[in-house]
Amino acid sequence: MARELAISLYLLVFRIIFNICKLFPQKKKTTFISSFGDNVLYTVNELEKQTDDRVVILKTSQCRIDFNKGERMVLLFEPKHLFEWVHSIYHLATSRMIFVDNYFGFLAVADFKSDVKCIQLWHAAGAIKQFGLKDPSNDRRSPRAIQRFQQVYDRFDHVVVGSEKMAAIFRESFGLGDDRMLRTGIPRTDFYFEKASEAVASQELKQTLPLIGEKKVILYAPTFRDEALDSAEIMLDVDRLYEEFASEYVLLLRLHPAIQGKFLNQYPGFVIDVSGYPDIHRLLVVTDVLVTDYSSIPFEFSLLGRPMIFFAYDLEVYEEARGFREDYKMLIPGPVVRDTEALIDVMKEGQFDYERILTFAEEWNEYSDGTSSKCLIEAVYERATGVSE
């Protein structure tokens, strides 16, 4: 009840400020709201090549991407930064294009001008877990909350998709028709088709972390679990991995901030904490084996054709809490292990199905061919009409 009251108050204040700002003239301006950032970055870079729109980027505290370049305006989009928050609402109310990369509750009350387009970039190329209207936690939410969710989803004029599989998921999860699906591919996947950029990224990372250039790389990047945010423990037995692989591999850990730094000084020459590194795609380029669980990272890592191991130690518990879209073991393109010993066995045996990885990559990246950012901007701005400068 208290949470619903706080949300209602926030939305009321937002609506009042937004409606006042709508009285100002619309500008030839595109505003991005970002909590993840990488899709936004690629879209902004392409937008600046193809149009002369003014670019405004509204960041949440979760976003780690540095957008500051040229004449872009970057603002913190949170009420605790009151001036920037109000300024952000002004830009939302006076832009001709709005891009978002996540669920943002304010959209439920943001009644944009009739010619404004709102495009959902989302933050994952595929989905293992249920979300949106299909999220199992909705059973514990009020009818008012569910109605608000749908109001947010209805605001999306287009949802960018990289495959027919993801288009079907968005239709169900957002309750939208197929006409809202924009099949241009995922902007950030362009990186995996730019071999020169990959090489530069790899070289830069090896200069920053010299150990990467000396050994093969295991990246452990698990899903953040809400119930474990206050815990500084992980289920992976780093001691055993150190015993088995320290001479051949380096272990990169991308963990929640609650755990960040825990292993830094225990395993010199083996463990590198990359939890604070902003660009996951650069880390993937230097990764030889990915260890994850229910994350969306494999959908793009598969484009590299490299092996993955799924360390799903809490599979049944997680499935009951979050729900899977389909049978987990049938979906993922790699062996499922429940403990560190099983993971070590898989690593030693090297029993990876590369054909399955390739098929997985093709299914989930159907429209992502290295030109996604370009195709997106061309599709969205093709019919855009001029507004006042």
C-alpha positions in Angstrom: 0.0 0.0 0.0 2.8 2.4 0.9 4.6 1.6 -2.3 1.5 2.2 -4.4 1.0 5.5 -2.6 4.5 6.7 -3.3 4.3 5.7 -7.0 1.0 7.5 -7.3 2.4 10.7 -5.7 5.5 10.5 -8.0 3.3 10.1 -11.1 1.0 13.0 -10.1 4.0 15.4 -9.7 5.5 14.2 -12.9 2.2 14.6 -14.8 1.8 18.2 -13.5 5.3 19.3 -14.5 5.0 17.4 -17.9 1.7 19.1 -18.8 3.1 22.5 -18.0 6.2 21.8 -20.1 4.0 20.7 -23.0 2.9 24.3 -23.4 6.4 25.1 -24.8 7.0 24.6 -28.5 8.2 21.2 -29.8 11.8 21.2 -31.0 13.8 19.2 -33.5 15.2 17.2 -30.7 15.6 13.5 -29.7 15.6 12.5 -26.1 16.9 9.2 -24.8 16.2 7.7 -21.3 18.8 5.2 -20.4 19.4 2.8 -17.5 21.6 0.4 -19.4 23.2 2.5 -22.1 24.9 0.4 -24.7 21.9 0.3 -27.1 21.4 4.0 -26.5 25.1 4.7 -27.3 25.0 3.0 -30.7 21.7 4.6 -31.6 23.0 8.1 -30.6 26.2 7.6 -32.6 24.2 6.7 -35.7 21.6 9.4 -35.2 24.3 12.0 -35.2 25.5 10.8 -38.5 22.1 10.8 -40.2 20.3 13.8 -38.7 20.9 17.2 -37.2 18.6 16.6 -34.2 19.7 17.9 -30.9 20.5 15.0 -28.6 19.5 14.9 -25.0 20.3 11.8 -22.8 18.6 11.2 -19.5 20.6 8.8 -17.3 19.5 6.8 -14.2 22.1 6.0 -11.6 22.2 2.4 -12.9 23.7 3.5 -16.2 27.5 3.3 -16.4 28.0 4.6 -20.0 29.7 7.9 -20.5 27.7 9.7 -23.1 29.5 13.1 -22.9 30.7 14.0 -26.4 30.2 16.9 -28.6 27.1 18.9 -28.1 25.0 16.2 -26.4 23.2 17.2 -23.2 23.4 14.6 -20.5 21.2 14.9 -17.4 20.6 12.8 -14.3 17.0 11.6 -14.5 16.1 11.1 -10.8 14.0 13.2 -8.4 16.9 13.5 -5.9 18.7 15.6 -8.6 15.7 17.9 -8.6 16.8 20.6 -11.1 18.1 18.1 -13.6 14.9 16.0 -13.1 12.6 18.9 -13.9 14.9 19.9 -16.8 14.6 16.3 -18.1 10.8 16.4 -18.0 10.9 19.6 -20.1 13.0 17.8 -22.8 10.6 14.8 -22.7 7.7 17.2 -23.3 9.3 19.1 -26.1 11.1 16.4 -28.1 9.9 14.9 -31.4 11.4 11.4 -30.7 11.8 9.5 -27.4 13.9 6.4 -27.0 13.9 4.3 -23.8 15.9 1.1 -23.0 13.9 -0.2 -20.0 10.5 0.0 -18.2 10.0 3.5 -17.0 6.8 4.1 -14.9 6.5 7.8 -15.9 5.4 6.7 -19.3 2.0 5.8 -17.9 1.2 9.5 -17.5 3.4 11.0 -20.2 0.8 12.1 -22.7 3.1 13.0 -25.5 2.1 15.4 -28.4 0.3 13.6 -31.2 3.3 13.4 -33.6 5.8 12.2 -31.0 7.2 8.7 -31.4 8.3 6.6 -28.5 10.7 3.7 -29.3 11.6 0.9 -26.9 15.2 -0.3 -27.4 15.1 -2.7 -24.5 18.3 -4.0 -22.9 18.4 -7.7 -24.0 18.6 -9.4 -27.3 16.8 -12.5 -26.0 14.9 -13.7 -22.9 15.2 -16.7 -20.6 13.1 -15.3 -17.8 9.5 -14.1 -17.9 8.9 -10.4 -17.7 6.3 -7.7 -18.3 2.7 -9.0 -18.2 4.0 -12.6 -18.0 6.1 -12.0 -14.8 5.0 -14.5 -12.1 5.3 -11.7 -9.5 2.3 -10.0 -11.1 0.1 -12.4 -9.1 1.1 -10.5 -6.0 0.4 -7.0 -7.5 -2.7 -5.0 -7.4 -5.0 -4.6 -10.5 -4.1 -0.9 -10.4 -0.4 -1.8 -10.8 -1.1 -4.2 -13.7 -3.2 -1.4 -15.4 -0.3 1.0 -15.0 2.1 -1.5 -16.6 -0.1 -1.8 -19.7 -0.4 2.0 -19.9 3.4 2.1 -20.1 3.6 -0.6 -22.7 0.9 1.1 -24.8 3.1 4.1 -25.0 5.6 2.2 -27.2 5.0 3.1 -30.8 7.8 0.7 -31.8 9.7 -2.0 -30.0 13.1 -2.8 -31.6 13.6 -6.6 -32.1 16.5 -8.7 -33.3 14.5 -11.9 -34.1 11.1 -13.3 -34.6 11.5 -15.2 -31.4 12.0 -11.9 -29.5 9.1 -10.3 -31.4 6.8 -13.0 -30.2 8.0 -12.6 -26.6 7.5 -8.8 -26.7 3.9 -9.2 -28.1 3.0 -11.4 -25.1 5.0 -9.5 -22.5 3.9 -6.1 -23.5 0.4 -6.9 -24.8 1.2 -5.2 -28.2 0.3 -6.0 -31.8 2.8 -7.2 -34.4 2.6 -3.8 -36.1 4.6 -2.3 -33.2 7.6 -4.6 -33.7 10.5 -2.9 -35.5 12.6 -5.6 -37.1 15.9 -3.6 -37.5 18.1 -5.7 -35.2 19.7 -4.7 -31.9 21.9 -1.6 -32.2 24.7 -2.7 -29.9 25.2 -6.0 -31.8 26.9 -3.9 -34.6 30.0 -4.1 -32.4 30.4 -7.9 -33.1 30.5 -7.3 -36.9 33.1 -4.5 -36.7 36.3 -6.6 -36.6 38.5 -3.6 -36.4 36.6 -2.3 -33.4 36.8 -5.7 -31.8 40.6 -5.8 -32.3 41.0 -2.4 -30.8 38.8 -3.2 -27.8 40.7 -6.4 -27.2 44.1 -4.6 -27.3 43.0 -1.8 -25.1 41.6 -4.2 -22.5 44.8 -6.3 -22.5 46.8 -3.1 -21.9 44.6 -2.3 -19.0 44.7 -5.8 -17.6 48.0 -7.4 -18.8 47.1 -10.9 -17.4 44.5 -11.2 -20.1 47.2 -11.2 -22.8 49.1 -14.0 -21.1 46.4 -16.6 -20.4 43.0 -17.7 -21.6 40.0 -16.1 -20.0 37.0 -17.4 -18.1 34.3 -14.8 -17.4 31.8 -15.5 -14.6 28.8 -13.2 -15.0 25.8 -14.4 -13.1 22.4 -12.8 -12.9 21.9 -10.4 -10.0 19.5 -12.0 -7.4 17.4 -9.7 -5.3 17.6 -11.8 -2.2 21.5 -11.9 -2.4 22.1 -8.2 -2.7 23.2 -7.9 0.9 25.4 -11.0 0.7 29.2 -11.0 -0.1 29.2 -14.7 -1.0 29.0 -16.5 -4.3 28.3 -20.2 -4.9 31.2 -20.6 -7.3 34.2 -22.2 -5.5 37.0 -19.9 -6.5 39.5 -21.9 -4.4 38.9 -25.0 -6.6 39.0 -23.1 -9.8 42.3 -21.6 -8.7 43.7 -25.0 -7.9 42.7 -26.4 -11.3 43.2 -23.6 -13.7 45.5 -20.8 -12.3 48.3 -21.8 -14.6 46.3 -21.7 -17.8 43.4 -19.2 -17.2 42.5 -15.9 -15.7 39.1 -15.6 -14.0 37.1 -12.4 -14.6 34.4 -11.8 -12.1 31.4 -9.5 -13.0 29.4 -9.4 -9.8 26.9 -7.3 -8.0 28.5 -4.3 -6.1 27.7 -6.0 -2.8 30.3 -8.6 -3.7 32.7 -6.4 -5.7 36.3 -6.6 -4.6 35.9 -9.6 -2.3 38.4 -11.7 -4.2 40.9 -9.1 -5.4 43.8 -9.9 -3.1 43.2 -13.7 -2.5 44.2 -15.0 -5.9 47.0 -12.9 -7.4 47.5 -13.6 -11.1 44.2 -15.4 -11.4 41.2 -13.4 -10.3 40.3 -10.0 -11.8 37.2 -8.1 -10.6 35.6 -6.4 -13.6 32.3 -5.7 -11.8 32.8 -1.9 -12.3 33.8 -2.2 -16.0 31.1 -0.4 -18.0 31.3 -2.2 -21.3 30.3 -5.9 -21.1 30.9 -6.3 -24.9 34.6 -5.5 -24.6 34.9 -8.1 -21.9 33.1 -10.7 -24.0 35.6 -10.1 -26.9 38.5 -11.4 -24.7 36.5 -14.2 -23.1 37.3 -17.8 -24.1 34.7 -19.4 -21.9 31.6 -17.7 -20.5 30.1 -19.0 -17.2 26.6 -17.6 -16.5 23.2 -18.7 -15.5 19.9 -16.9 -16.4 21.5 -13.8 -17.8 20.7 -12.4 -21.3 24.5 -12.2 -22.1 24.6 -15.5 -24.0 22.3 -14.2 -26.8 25.1 -11.8 -27.9 28.1 -13.8 -26.8 26.9 -16.6 -29.2 27.8 -14.3 -32.1 31.4 -15.0 -31.2 30.9 -18.8 -31.5 32.6 -19.5 -28.2 31.7 -22.0 -25.5 29.3 -21.3 -22.5 28.7 -23.1 -19.3 25.5 -22.5 -17.3 26.1 -22.6 -13.6 22.5 -23.0 -12.5 22.9 -24.2 -8.9 19.4 -22.9 -7.9 17.5 -23.9 -11.0 14.2 -25.0 -9.5 14.1 -22.2 -6.9 14.8 -19.6 -9.6 12.3 -21.0 -12.0 9.6 -20.9 -9.4 10.3 -17.3 -8.5 10.9 -15.9 -11.9 9.6 -18.3 -14.4 11.2 -19.4 -17.7 9.8 -18.8 -21.1 10.6 -22.4 -22.2 12.4 -25.4 -20.9 15.7 -24.0 -19.6 17.9 -26.9 -20.6 16.5 -27.0 -24.1 16.9 -23.3 -24.6 20.5 -22.6 -23.5 23.4 -23.5 -25.9 25.7 -25.2 -23.4 26.0 -27.7 -20.6 24.1 -27.0 -17.3 26.1 -27.7 -14.1 25.0 -27.5 -10.4 28.3 -27.2 -8.6 31.9 -26.2 -9.2 33.2 -29.8 -9.5 30.8 -30.4 -12.4 32.0 -27.1 -14.0 35.6 -28.2 -13.7 34.8 -31.5 -15.4 33.1 -29.7 -18.3 36.1 -27.4 -18.6 38.6 -30.3 -18.7 36.6 -32.4 -21.1 35.8 -29.5 -23.4 32.5 -31.1 -24.4 30.9 -28.1 -26.2 28.4 -28.2 -29.0 29.5 -25.5 -31.3 26.8 -26.3 -33.9 24.2 -25.6 -31.2 25.9 -22.3 -30.4 25.8 -21.3 -34.0 22.1 -22.2 -34.3 21.3 -20.3 -31.1 23.1 -17.2 -32.5 21.2 -17.3 -35.8 17.8 -17.8 -34.1 18.1 -14.9 -31.7 20.1 -12.5 -33.9 18.1 -13.0 -37.0 17.9 -9.2 -37.9 21.2 -8.2 -36.3 23.7 -8.2 -39.2 26.0 -5.3 -38.4 23.8 -2.6 -39.8 21.1 -2.5 -37.0 21.8 1.1 -35.8 21.7 2.4 -39.4 18.5 0.6 -40.2 16.9 1.8 -37.0 17.5 5.4 -37.6 16.5 5.2 -41.3 13.2 3.4 -40.3 12.3 5.8 -37.5 13.2 9.1 -39.1 12.1 8.3 -42.6 8.7 10.0 -42.2 9.6 12.4 -39.4 8.4 15.9 -40.2 10.2 19.1 -39.5 9.5 21.1 -36.3 10.8 24.4 -35.0 14.5 24.7 -34.3 
